[in-house]
């Protein structure tokens, strides 16, 4: 079984259109679609609650270096 987590938006009339490449050419498949309204506690232009605590320091060990600035 292959799962495809996907967030999408419906059209104005409530229609959801999906196109998914499965890698199974010319094959019969069974499809299960579960549609659930997205939950969002953040308003536009606002960070979700706990965002910074959850992500602070996440790139600390990524090996990123800032080269000296040349003026």
N, CA, C and O atoms as CSV, one atom per row, in Angstrom:
chain,resi,resn,atom,element,x,y,z
A,1,UNK,N,N,0.843,-1.168,0.000
A,1,UNK,CA,C,0.000,0.000,0.000
A,1,UNK,C,C,0.892,1.236,0.000
A,1,UNK,O,O,1.916,1.262,0.683
A,2,UNK,N,N,0.515,2.248,-0.753
A,2,UNK,CA,C,1.223,3.515,-0.831
A,2,UNK,C,C,0.293,4.579,-0.264
A,2,UNK,O,O,-0.874,4.640,-0.651
A,3,UNK,N,N,0.784,5.416,0.644
A,3,UNK,CA,C,-0.044,6.507,1.162
A,3,UNK,C,C,0.505,7.835,0.669
A,3,UNK,O,O,1.717,7.999,0.523
A,4,UNK,N,N,-0.375,8.769,0.416
A,4,UNK,CA,C,-0.026,10.088,-0.086
A,4,UNK,C,C,-0.664,11.148,0.801
A,4,UNK,O,O,-1.782,11.577,0.513
A,5,UNK,N,N,-0.002,11.587,1.866
A,5,UNK,CA,C,-0.577,12.686,2.642
A,5,UNK,C,C,-0.547,13.953,1.789
A,5,UNK,O,O,0.481,14.274,1.192
A,6,UNK,N,N,-1.641,14.656,1.731
A,6,UNK,CA,C,-1.745,15.809,0.842
A,6,UNK,C,C,-2.701,16.820,1.429
A,6,UNK,O,O,-3.794,16.462,1.868
A,7,UNK,N,N,-2.301,18.088,1.442
A,7,UNK,CA,C,-3.207,19.162,1.812
A,7,UNK,C,C,-3.601,19.859,0.528
A,7,UNK,O,O,-2.752,20.126,-0.323
A,8,UNK,N,N,-4.870,20.155,0.381
A,8,UNK,CA,C,-5.354,20.781,-0.844
A,8,UNK,C,C,-6.508,21.709,-0.511
A,8,UNK,O,O,-6.990,21.729,0.621
A,9,UNK,N,N,-6.944,22.463,-1.480
A,9,UNK,CA,C,-8.097,23.356,-1.315
A,9,UNK,C,C,-9.198,22.931,-2.270
A,9,UNK,O,O,-8.933,22.466,-3.378
A,10,UNK,N,N,-10.411,23.093,-1.831
A,10,UNK,CA,C,-11.549,22.804,-2.698
A,10,UNK,C,C,-11.858,24.024,-3.558
A,10,UNK,O,O,-11.450,25.143,-3.247
A,11,UNK,N,N,-12.591,23.784,-4.652
A,11,UNK,CA,C,-13.058,24.877,-5.502
A,11,UNK,C,C,-14.196,25.609,-4.798
A,11,UNK,O,O,-14.647,25.188,-3.733
A,12,UNK,N,N,-14.655,26.702,-5.393
A,12,UNK,CA,C,-15.753,27.481,-4.820
A,12,UNK,C,C,-17.014,26.641,-4.630
A,12,UNK,O,O,-17.805,26.895,-3.722
A,13,UNK,N,N,-17.196,25.636,-5.493
A,13,UNK,CA,C,-18.393,24.793,-5.388
A,13,UNK,C,C,-18.175,23.581,-4.477
A,13,UNK,O,O,-19.055,22.728,-4.363
A,14,UNK,N,N,-16.993,23.500,-3.819
A,14,UNK,CA,C,-16.724,22.406,-2.895
A,14,UNK,C,C,-16.114,21.175,-3.529
A,14,UNK,O,O,-16.024,20.132,-2.880
A,15,UNK,N,N,-15.690,21.266,-4.785
A,15,UNK,CA,C,-15.100,20.125,-5.479
A,15,UNK,C,C,-13.604,20.048,-5.205
A,15,UNK,O,O,-12.900,21.054,-5.296
A,16,UNK,N,N,-13.123,18.866,-4.871
A,16,UNK,CA,C,-11.706,18.614,-4.673
A,16,UNK,C,C,-11.199,17.798,-5.848
A,16,UNK,O,O,-11.738,16.728,-6.133
A,17,UNK,N,N,-10.167,18.285,-6.538
A,17,UNK,CA,C,-9.597,17.577,-7.684
A,17,UNK,C,C,-8.189,17.129,-7.317
A,17,UNK,O,O,-7.383,17.928,-6.841
A,18,UNK,N,N,-7.894,15.852,-7.539
A,18,UNK,CA,C,-6.579,15.304,-7.232
A,18,UNK,C,C,-6.007,14.591,-8.447
A,18,UNK,O,O,-6.732,13.917,-9.179
A,19,UNK,N,N,-4.720,14.741,-8.657
A,19,UNK,CA,C,-3.991,13.976,-9.669
A,19,UNK,C,C,-2.764,13.425,-8.951
A,19,UNK,O,O,-1.930,14.195,-8.473
A,20,UNK,N,N,-2.646,12.104,-8.871
A,20,UNK,CA,C,-1.573,11.478,-8.102
A,20,UNK,C,C,-0.820,10.484,-8.983
A,20,UNK,O,O,-1.411,9.553,-9.531
A,21,UNK,N,N,0.492,10.694,-9.112
A,21,UNK,CA,C,1.332,9.736,-9.842
A,21,UNK,C,C,1.639,8.582,-8.900
A,21,UNK,O,O,2.209,8.801,-7.831
A,22,UNK,N,N,1.280,7.372,-9.266
A,22,UNK,CA,C,1.459,6.219,-8.386
A,22,UNK,C,C,2.669,5.370,-8.751
A,22,UNK,O,O,3.149,4.600,-7.920
A,23,UNK,N,N,3.167,5.493,-9.963
A,23,UNK,CA,C,4.253,4.632,-10.407
A,23,UNK,C,C,3.755,3.250,-10.793
A,23,UNK,O,O,4.556,2.331,-10.964
A,24,UNK,N,N,2.449,3.088,-10.933
A,24,UNK,CA,C,1.849,1.805,-11.313
A,24,UNK,C,C,1.159,1.963,-12.667
A,24,UNK,O,O,-0.061,2.122,-12.716
A,25,UNK,N,N,1.909,1.923,-13.757
A,25,UNK,CA,C,1.306,2.157,-15.068
A,25,UNK,C,C,0.305,1.070,-15.447
A,25,UNK,O,O,0.542,-0.118,-15.227
A,26,UNK,N,N,-0.803,1.494,-16.014
A,26,UNK,CA,C,-1.825,0.597,-16.558
A,26,UNK,C,C,-2.202,-0.520,-15.576
A,26,UNK,O,O,-2.242,-1.696,-15.938
A,27,UNK,N,N,-2.480,-0.121,-14.316
A,27,UNK,CA,C,-2.809,-1.096,-13.276
A,27,UNK,C,C,-4.154,-0.766,-12.639
A,27,UNK,O,O,-4.535,0.400,-12.533
A,28,UNK,N,N,-4.848,-1.782,-12.226
A,28,UNK,CA,C,-6.046,-1.574,-11.437
A,28,UNK,C,C,-5.633,-1.253,-10.005
A,28,UNK,O,O,-4.734,-1.902,-9.471
A,29,UNK,N,N,-6.256,-0.286,-9.384
A,29,UNK,CA,C,-5.921,0.086,-8.014
A,29,UNK,C,C,-7.196,0.302,-7.209
A,29,UNK,O,O,-8.248,0.615,-7.767
A,30,UNK,N,N,-7.094,0.136,-5.915
A,30,UNK,CA,C,-8.179,0.490,-5.012
A,30,UNK,C,C,-7.798,1.797,-4.348
A,30,UNK,O,O,-6.648,1.969,-3.943
A,31,UNK,N,N,-8.740,2.723,-4.227
A,31,UNK,CA,C,-8.461,4.045,-3.689
A,31,UNK,C,C,-9.388,4.315,-2.521
A,31,UNK,O,O,-10.592,4.077,-2.611
A,32,UNK,N,N,-8.834,4.809,-1.429
A,32,UNK,CA,C,-9.605,5.217,-0.265
A,32,UNK,C,C,-9.315,6.690,-0.041
A,32,UNK,O,O,-8.160,7.076,0.142
A,33,UNK,N,N,-10.352,7.513,-0.053
A,33,UNK,CA,C,-10.188,8.951,0.141
A,33,UNK,C,C,-10.873,9.339,1.445
A,33,UNK,O,O,-12.051,9.048,1.652
A,34,UNK,N,N,-10.124,9.997,2.318
A,34,UNK,CA,C,-10.682,10.519,3.566
A,34,UNK,C,C,-10.551,12.026,3.511
A,34,UNK,O,O,-9.443,12.546,3.373
A,35,UNK,N,N,-11.656,12.732,3.617
A,35,UNK,CA,C,-11.641,14.191,3.560
A,35,UNK,C,C,-12.033,14.719,4.928
A,35,UNK,O,O,-13.070,14.347,5.477
A,36,UNK,N,N,-11.196,15.589,5.471
A,36,UNK,CA,C,-11.448,16.189,6.772
A,36,UNK,C,C,-11.107,17.670,6.676
A,36,UNK,O,O,-10.078,18.033,6.106
A,37,UNK,N,N,-11.958,18.525,7.227
A,37,UNK,CA,C,-11.690,19.957,7.198
A,37,UNK,C,C,-10.398,20.243,7.950
A,37,UNK,O,O,-10.169,19.681,9.021
A,38,UNK,N,N,-9.558,21.105,7.405
A,38,UNK,CA,C,-8.291,21.461,8.037
A,38,UNK,C,C,-8.564,22.282,9.278
A,38,UNK,O,O,-9.407,23.179,9.274
A,39,UNK,N,N,-7.843,21.967,10.341
A,39,UNK,CA,C,-7.957,22.709,11.584
A,39,UNK,C,C,-6.836,23.725,11.640
A,39,UNK,O,O,-5.669,23.369,11.476
A,40,UNK,N,N,-7.166,24.964,11.867
A,40,UNK,CA,C,-6.149,25.997,11.972
A,40,UNK,C,C,-6.498,26.936,13.103
A,40,UNK,O,O,-7.573,27.536,13.110
A,41,UNK,N,N,-5.598,27.066,14.055
A,41,UNK,CA,C,-5.823,27.991,15.160
A,41,UNK,C,C,-5.172,29.331,14.894
A,41,UNK,O,O,-5.468,30.309,15.580
A,42,UNK,N,N,-4.282,29.396,13.901
A,42,UNK,CA,C,-3.600,30.650,13.591
A,42,UNK,C,C,-4.424,31.450,12.600
A,42,UNK,O,O,-5.016,30.894,11.676
A,43,UNK,N,N,-4.457,32.739,12.797
A,43,UNK,CA,C,-5.095,33.620,11.836
A,43,UNK,C,C,-4.054,34.000,10.800
A,43,UNK,O,O,-2.860,33.832,11.047
A,44,UNK,N,N,-4.474,34.513,9.634
A,44,UNK,CA,C,-3.494,34.899,8.616
A,44,UNK,C,C,-2.453,35.857,9.208
A,44,UNK,O,O,-2.785,36.719,10.023
A,45,UNK,N,N,-1.211,35.700,8.796
A,45,UNK,CA,C,-0.089,36.528,9.246
A,45,UNK,C,C,0.219,36.357,10.729
A,45,UNK,O,O,0.736,37.278,11.361
A,46,UNK,N,N,-0.086,35.206,11.286
A,46,UNK,CA,C,0.197,34.935,12.693
A,46,UNK,C,C,0.868,33.573,12.802
A,46,UNK,O,O,0.474,32.633,12.112
A,47,UNK,N,N,1.881,33.455,13.663
A,47,UNK,CA,C,2.575,32.186,13.859
A,47,UNK,C,C,1.707,31.249,14.676
A,47,UNK,O,O,1.062,31.692,15.626
A,48,UNK,N,N,1.668,29.951,14.334
A,48,UNK,CA,C,0.909,28.982,15.130
A,48,UNK,C,C,1.469,28.900,16.547
A,48,UNK,O,O,2.663,29.116,16.756
A,49,UNK,N,N,0.630,28.595,17.504
A,49,UNK,CA,C,1.045,28.487,18.893
A,49,UNK,C,C,2.142,27.422,19.044
A,49,UNK,O,O,2.012,26.314,18.525
A,50,UNK,N,N,3.214,27.766,19.753
A,50,UNK,CA,C,4.316,26.846,19.991
A,50,UNK,C,C,5.310,26.725,18.856
A,50,UNK,O,O,6.241,25.925,18.947
A,51,UNK,N,N,5.144,27.497,17.780
A,51,UNK,CA,C,6.003,27.376,16.598
A,51,UNK,C,C,7.476,27.572,16.937
A,51,UNK,O,O,8.317,26.755,16.562
A,52,UNK,N,N,7.790,28.655,17.648
A,52,UNK,CA,C,9.192,28.957,17.916
A,52,UNK,C,C,9.797,27.977,18.905
A,52,UNK,O,O,10.947,27.575,18.734
A,53,UNK,N,N,9.069,27.586,19.921
A,53,UNK,CA,C,9.579,26.604,20.884
A,53,UNK,C,C,9.846,25.267,20.190
A,53,UNK,O,O,10.794,24.562,20.535
A,54,UNK,N,N,9.017,24.927,19.224
A,54,UNK,CA,C,9.150,23.653,18.514
A,54,UNK,C,C,10.312,23.658,17.530
A,54,UNK,O,O,10.926,22.617,17.297
A,55,UNK,N,N,10.624,24.823,16.944
A,55,UNK,CA,C,11.616,24.897,15.881
A,55,UNK,C,C,12.924,25.572,16.258
A,55,UNK,O,O,13.879,25.523,15.483
A,56,UNK,N,N,12.996,26.204,17.431
A,56,UNK,CA,C,14.215,26.902,17.837
A,56,UNK,C,C,15.392,25.929,17.857
A,56,UNK,O,O,15.314,24.861,18.464
A,57,UNK,N,N,16.478,26.303,17.192
A,57,UNK,CA,C,17.683,25.487,17.178
A,57,UNK,C,C,17.633,24.306,16.230
A,57,UNK,O,O,18.531,23.464,16.267
A,58,UNK,N,N,16.621,24.211,15.384
A,58,UNK,CA,C,16.484,23.040,14.523
A,58,UNK,C,C,17.586,22.946,13.467
A,58,UNK,O,O,17.825,21.860,12.939
A,59,UNK,N,N,18.256,24.039,13.149
A,59,UNK,CA,C,19.348,24.001,12.175
A,59,UNK,C,C,20.715,24.054,12.845
A,59,UNK,O,O,21.734,24.177,12.165
A,60,UNK,N,N,20.746,23.962,14.162
A,60,UNK,CA,C,21.993,24.095,14.910
A,60,UNK,C,C,23.058,23.114,14.426
A,60,UNK,O,O,24.226,23.489,14.330
A,61,UNK,N,N,22.697,21.896,14.126
A,61,UNK,CA,C,23.666,20.877,13.723
A,61,UNK,C,C,23.647,20.599,12.223
A,61,UNK,O,O,24.099,19.541,11.785
A,62,UNK,N,N,23.134,21.523,11.444
A,62,UNK,CA,C,23.008,21.297,10.012
A,62,UNK,C,C,24.300,21.588,9.246
A,62,UNK,O,O,24.354,21.382,8.034
A,63,UNK,N,N,25.335,22.061,9.933
A,63,UNK,CA,C,26.593,22.339,9.253
A,63,UNK,C,C,26.584,23.625,8.453
A,63,UNK,O,O,27.447,23.825,7.599
A,64,UNK,N,N,25.625,24.500,8.712
A,64,UNK,CA,C,25.569,25.770,7.986
A,64,UNK,C,C,26.587,26.736,8.570
A,64,UNK,O,O,26.722,26.843,9.788
A,65,UNK,N,N,27.293,27.428,7.711
A,65,UNK,CA,C,28.270,28.408,8.149
A,65,UNK,C,C,28.062,29.702,7.386
A,65,UNK,O,O,27.755,29.695,6.194
A,66,UNK,N,N,28.232,30.802,8.083
A,66,UNK,CA,C,28.140,32.098,7.421
A,66,UNK,C,C,29.562,32.567,7.124
A,66,UNK,O,O,30.345,32.782,8.050
A,67,UNK,N,N,29.905,32.729,5.845
A,67,UNK,CA,C,31.264,33.171,5.505
A,67,UNK,C,C,31.461,34.632,5.947
A,67,UNK,O,O,30.488,35.364,6.124
A,68,UNK,N,N,32.700,35.042,6.119
A,68,UNK,CA,C,32.960,36.440,6.474
A,68,UNK,C,C,32.364,37.381,5.427
A,68,UNK,O,O,32.374,37.084,4.233
A,69,UNK,N,N,31.860,38.491,5.880
A,69,UNK,CA,C,31.271,39.467,4.978
A,69,UNK,C,C,32.385,40.360,4.413
A,69,UNK,O,O,33.185,40.913,5.168
A,70,UNK,N,N,32.428,40.494,3.101
A,70,UNK,CA,C,33.442,41.302,2.423
A,70,UNK,C,C,32.758,42.559,1.897
A,70,UNK,O,O,31.771,42.498,1.163
A,71,UNK,N,N,33.302,43.673,2.287
A,71,UNK,CA,C,32.729,44.957,1.826
A,71,UNK,C,C,33.638,45.658,0.886
A,71,UNK,O,O,33.313,46.744,0.406
